[in-house]
Amino acid sequence: MKQQIDAIVLACCADQNELSANKIDLSLGLDAPLYGAKGVLDSLGLVSLLVALEQAVEDELDVIITLADARAASQQNSPFRSVGSLSAYALQRVEEERGSNG
């Protein structure tokens, strides 16, 4: 499941790069910074990426998740700081949803 989520996140980042002047450096893979001090996305770019990712997860995995919520905002280390941290957070949310609906 982790590899599948990683692939979905990377695909959404590539799509985001098509729409934005500020490109996510996908040559860094999961270490690519997204948001925050080293990130390339502004708040609108981040929201756009999160919405696309939520939709892609629903389309590909048939699981509805919400990534931008109070829980994400309250974490000590933002789940949005890098591609890898976003992927790990998305995986966590998918597993929680599957567990609560299984």
C-alpha positions in Angstrom: 0.0 0.0 0.0 2.9 2.4 0.8 4.3 2.1 -2.7 0.8 2.8 -4.2 0.3 5.9 -2.1 3.8 7.1 -2.9 3.1 6.7 -6.6 -0.2 8.6 -6.3 1.4 11.5 -4.3 4.3 11.7 -6.8 1.8 11.8 -9.7 -0.2 14.5 -8.1 3.0 16.5 -7.5 3.9 16.1 -11.2 0.4 17.4 -12.2 0.9 20.3 -9.8 4.1 21.2 -11.5 2.2 21.5 -14.8 0.0 24.2 -13.2 2.5 26.1 -11.2 5.5 28.4 -11.8 7.1 27.1 -8.6 8.1 23.5 -9.4 8.4 20.7 -6.9 11.9 19.2 -7.4 10.7 15.6 -8.1 14.3 14.5 -8.8 14.6 14.4 -5.0 11.8 11.9 -4.8 10.2 11.6 -1.4 12.6 14.1 0.0 11.3 16.9 -2.2 10.2 19.9 0.0 6.6 21.0 -0.5 5.6 23.6 2.1 7.2 25.5 4.8 10.6 27.0 5.2 12.2 25.0 2.4 9.0 24.4 0.4 8.1 25.7 -3.0 4.3 25.7 -2.6 2.4 28.7 -1.3 -0.8 28.1 0.6 -3.0 28.1 -2.6 -0.6 25.6 -4.2 -0.7 23.4 -1.2 -4.5 23.4 -1.1 -4.6 22.6 -4.8 -2.2 19.6 -4.3 -4.2 18.3 -1.3 -7.5 18.4 -3.1 -6.0 16.7 -6.1 -4.5 14.0 -3.9 -7.7 13.4 -2.0 -9.5 13.0 -5.3 -6.8 10.6 -6.7 -7.0 8.5 -3.5 -10.8 8.2 -3.9 -10.5 7.4 -7.6 -7.8 4.8 -7.3 -8.4 3.3 -3.9 -12.1 4.0 -3.4 -11.3 5.6 0.0 -12.4 9.1 1.0 -9.9 10.9 3.1 -9.4 14.5 4.3 -5.9 15.7 4.5 -6.3 19.4 5.5 -7.9 19.4 8.8 -7.3 20.5 12.4 -5.5 17.2 13.1 -2.9 17.9 10.4 -2.5 21.5 11.6 -1.9 20.4 15.2 1.0 18.0 14.5 4.4 19.2 15.8 6.0 18.4 12.4 3.7 19.4 9.5 2.7 16.4 7.3 3.0 18.8 4.3 6.7 19.7 4.6 7.8 17.1 2.0 6.6 14.6 -0.5 7.5 11.8 1.9 5.8 13.3 4.9 2.6 13.9 2.9 2.7 10.4 1.5 3.1 8.9 5.0 0.2 11.1 6.3 -2.0 10.0 3.4 -1.2 6.4 4.0 -2.1 6.8 7.7 -5.4 8.4 6.8 -6.2 5.7 4.2 -5.4 2.9 6.8 -7.6 4.6 9.4 -10.5 5.0 7.0 -10.2 1.4 5.8 -10.1 0.2 9.5 -13.2 2.2 10.4 -15.1 1.0 7.4 -13.9 -2.6 7.5 
